[in-house]
Amino acid sequence: MHCPFCRHPDSRVVDSRTSDDGSSIRRRRQCPSCGRRFTTLETTSLSVVKRSGVIEPFSREKVVGGLRKACQGRPVTEDALALLAQGVEETLRASGQAEIDSYEIGLAILGPLRELDEVAYLRFASVYQGFSSLEDFEAAITLLRSVHAGSGDGDDPDATVEVVDAPDRAAEERPR
């Protein structure tokens, strides 16, 4: 680790502590050259494999941005979006995989988003699942209604709604 003050290429760890949630390690370091101390934070990396094959670091901000678009004009707070994105990231990290396919991220978003706001869910699903006709929307709405009828209140977190007749666009690259 390079010293941020004098750029010396080495440092000595003085103290290490695990963060409250156990997802990172905070280390106090001291430079042997200038003697100054600084803090580093170690976290595990989570990479996203995009449809094009490009690998990039996971970005919770990108998840929030996509959710914000889906929730535009809906009564959903920024805090709710941040909590949903945090939950998605925790779910992905709990999978134990260092590289996650972008398709899996979309799947991880759909369930919690349906619970948060069904209209936003339909908006997100229409882009994510590539709805191409009114029939795709009708099928998704019919399945949402059947989830409500089946559980009585529509709050079944394990229920998933999937449009069967929607074309599979997972292999295509969509412009962002």
ABEGO torsion letter per residue (X at the ends): XBBAAAGBABBBBABBBBBAAGABBBBBBBBAAAGBBBBBBBBBBBBBBBAAGBBBBBBAAAAAAAAAAAABGBBBBAAAAAAAAAAAAAAAAAAGBABBBAAAAAAAAAAAAAAABAAAAAAAAAAAAGBABAAAAAAAAAAAAAAAAAAGAGABAABBBBBAABBBAAABBBBX
